[in-house]
Amino acid sequence: MKVHNITDIEKFFKVVDSCEGKVELVTGEGDRLNLKSKLSQYVSMANIFSDGTIAELELLAYEPGDIDKLVSFMMNN
């Protein structure tokens, strides 16, 4: 799933942390980073996040409930 215009990074990661299964960031090169890992969160955001907004990310979530959480976040924020 692609997510767009994330402005509340802290809330985004709280949603990711609340997910039960794996949530992965897919890089432009096709690599997958586990976003539930704090180290991966910091490394990936240091490369993507520079002006206070994340314009677009491609995420993979494996649990249906986790997908619902992420979609709800995107719809309500």
C-alpha positions in Angstrom: 0.0 0.0 0.0 1.2 3.5 -0.7 0.7 6.1 2.0 0.9 9.9 1.3 1.5 13.1 3.2 2.3 11.9 6.7 2.8 15.0 8.8 2.5 13.5 12.3 5.5 11.1 12.3 5.2 10.3 16.0 1.6 9.2 15.6 2.4 7.2 12.5 5.0 5.2 14.4 2.6 4.7 17.3 0.2 3.1 14.8 3.0 1.0 13.3 4.1 -0.1 16.8 0.6 -1.1 17.7 0.4 -3.5 14.7 0.5 -7.2 15.6 2.4 -8.4 12.5 5.3 -7.2 10.4 5.1 -3.8 8.8 7.7 -3.2 6.2 8.9 -0.1 4.3 9.7 -0.9 0.6 12.6 1.2 -0.6 13.0 2.5 -4.2 15.5 -0.3 -4.7 13.0 -2.9 -3.6 14.6 -3.6 -0.2 12.3 -4.2 2.7 12.9 -2.6 6.2 11.0 -3.8 9.2 9.4 -0.6 10.6 8.7 -2.2 13.9 12.4 -2.0 14.6 13.4 1.3 16.2 16.7 1.2 14.4 15.0 0.8 11.0 12.6 3.6 11.9 15.4 6.0 12.6 17.5 5.0 9.6 14.6 5.0 7.1 13.2 8.3 8.3 16.6 10.0 8.3 16.8 9.2 4.6 13.2 10.1 3.7 12.1 12.7 6.2 13.7 16.2 5.8 11.0 18.9 5.7 8.5 17.7 8.4 6.4 15.7 5.9 6.7 12.3 4.3 5.3 12.7 0.8 5.0 9.0 0.0 5.9 5.6 1.4 5.2 2.1 0.2 4.3 -0.2 3.1 3.6 -3.9 3.4 1.5 -5.1 6.2 0.6 -8.8 6.5 -2.2 -8.9 9.0 -5.7 -7.7 7.9 -6.2 -5.8 11.2 -2.9 -4.0 10.8 -3.9 -2.9 7.3 -7.1 -1.6 8.7 -5.1 0.4 11.4 -2.9 1.9 8.8 -5.7 2.8 6.4 -7.7 4.4 9.3 -4.6 6.5 10.2 -4.3 7.7 6.7 -8.0 8.5 6.4 -8.2 10.4 9.7 -4.9 12.3 9.6 
